[in-house]
Amino acid sequence: MHSQLADLASRGAVLLATAAHADPRLWYVTRAAAICAYMALTATTGLGLLRSLARALGVGVSWALDELHQFVALLAAAFVALHLLSLLFDPFLPFPLVSLLLPIVEPYRPLATNLGLLGLYALVAVLISSWLRRRIPHPTWRALHVASFAAFVLITLHGLLAGADTAQPWMRAVYTGAAASIAFLILMRVLVARGTLRPAVVPDADSDTVVLPVAQSQTSDH
């Protein structure tokens, strides 16, 4: 018992000594990359849901929306890569390469880190399915693409449990806003799929048409 406590104290002293001399810039890069990756992930997940919702309502989707969806997804992947790379070289809390790729021997908050790794796997599956979309059956692509929701949930939990800025009010606002927006879009998509919401054609001032989702009215025969 005494030897374990001594070992913990020794490791703590080493970490404190390292922190005193470590360059904090990589730590700032790690945090900034993680936040940017999460915001990009939220944006691309939301764009994907908007795209699905529009098509379910019979609204034509511009190619620009598809391109933006794919671009933001790649942007999220790039920020994730930067986050992992900065962790690899951070002298304060260095992560071995194996710990960044496999859920074993995590040097920092193992549960939170492993949730992030599972989210990374889901994100990679989504990106690969997008690249292979024209080469694989549509049901397969759809099934793989559903992993984007798993990625969002897992990475949100990872950030909440491991993020250095989680206690900050502005970061809590980011998590709350992201989760609420994605939950709202998922709810809308489910309601449209169940027929609870249906498209309504509303003329605008220029006599064009606008399609809006409205609640399905319940009628009874008399």
N, C-alpha and C positions, 0 to 999 in steps of 0.2 A: 504493500500500500504506500509506504513512505517512498519507495523507489519510483512508483508511478507518479506520485505528486512531484517528486524532484524532477522527473523527466518532463512533466507538463510545465513546470516552472522554467526549466531550461529552454524548452521550445518557445515559451512565451517571451523569454528574454531575447532569444535569437530574433524572433519576429519584431520585437520592439527596436532592437538594434538595427535591423534591416530597414525598418520603416523610417528611422531617423536619418539614414543616409540614402534612401531610395529616391530616385527622381519621380515626382508625383505625376509627371505629364502622361505617362502610360496609363496610370489609374484614371485620369480624367478622360483619356481616349476610350478606355474600356466602358466607363459609365455613359459617355456621350453616344458611343456606338450602340450600346444596348438600348438606350432610349429612342434613338433614331430608328433602329431596327423594329422596335415595338410599334412605333407610330406608323412606319411603312407597312408593317404586317396588318395593322388595323385598317389602314386605308385600302390595301389590296383585297382584304377579306370583305370589306364593305362594298367595294366596287364590284366584286364577284357576285355578291348578293343582289345589288342593284341591277346588274346585268340579267341575272336569273329572274328577278321579279318583273323586270320590264318585258321579257320574253313571255313569261307566264300570263301577263296582262295583254299580250298581243301588240306590244309597242315595238317598233323597229329600233334596233340597237346600232348605233353608229360604229364604224370600224375604229374610230378614235377612242371609244370607250374600251374596246378590246385591247388596243395598243397600250393605253394608259394602264389598264389592269395588269398587263404583262410587264410593263416597264417598272411599275411600283413593286411588283413581286420580285423582280431582279434586284431592285434597289434594297429591298428588305434582306435578300440573301447576301448582298455585298456588305451591308452593315453588320450582319451576323458574322460573316467571315472576318471583318475587322475586329469585332468584339472578341472572337476566339483567338485571333492572332495577337492582340494586345495582352490577353491573359497569358498566352504562352511565353511572352517575353517580359511580363511584369515582374520586377525583382522583389516586390513586397510579398506577393502571394502567388508564386509561380505555379502554373498548372502543367504537369507533364502532358505530352501530346496524347498519350493513351487515355488520360482522364478527360480530355476534351472531346474524345471520340467514342469512348465506351463508358458505361455507368459503373466504374469500379475505382476504388482507391481515390475518392474525391477529397482534396485537401480542404475544402470549404463547404459547409452546410450540405452534406451528401444528398439529402432528400430534395432540396431545392435545385441543386445542380443536376441531379438525375432527371427531374421533371423538365428542366431545360433541354437536356439531351434528347429526351423522348420527343419534345416539341421540335427539335432540330431534325430528327428522323422524319417526322410527319411533314415538315416543310420541304425536305429534300424529296419525299415521295410526291408531293404536289408539283414541285418544279419539274421533276422527271416526267410526270404524267402530262404536263403542259407541252414539253418538248416532243413527246411521242404521240401527241393527240391525233395526228393524221395517220399514224401507223398502228394504232391499237383500236379495238372496238369501242364504240361510244359508251356502252355500259361499263366497260373496264375503266375508261377515263373518268367517268362520273364517280365510280366507287373510290378511285384513288383520290379524286379531287375533294371528296368529303373530308379527307384528312386535314384540309385547311382549317376546319373548325376545331379539330383536336389540337392542331398546332397553336391556334389562338388561345385556347383554354390553358394548355400546358405552359405556354410561354408567359401568359398572364400570371399563373400561379408561381412560376419560377421567379418572375420579377417581384411579386409581392413578398416572397419568402427569402429571396437572396439579394434583392436590390439595395444598394447603399443609400438610395434616396427615397425609399418607400415611406419613411416616416414624415417626409416633407409634404406639406399640404398641396403644393402644386403637382407633385408626382401622384398623390392620391387622386387628385382631380383628373389627371391623365388616365389612370386606370379606370376610374368610375365612368368617365365619358366614353372611353373605348368600349368597355363592357356593355354599357347601356345602349350605345348606338348599334353594336352588333346584335345584341339581344332583340332590339326593336326590329331590325331588318329580318332576323330569323323568324320572329313572330309574324310579321307581315307575309313572309314567303309561305309559312305554314298555313295561314288563314286563306291565302289565295289558292294554295294547293287543295285545301279542303272545301273550297267553294264558298267559304264564309264571306270573303271579299270577291267582288267581281268588277270588271272594268266598266266604267261609265264614260260615255262620250259626251263631252261638254264643249259647246262652241265658244270660242273666244271672240274678242272684239274685231278681229280681222277675218272672221268666218272660217278660220281653220278649226281643227279639232284637237282637243286635248283629252287624253285618256287618264282618268283618275280611278284609284281603287275605292269602292264604296261598299258598305256592309250590305250583304244579301238580305233583302226583306223577306219576311216569312208571310206567306199568303195562305189563306184557307178557303176551301170551297164551301159555298152556302147553297 
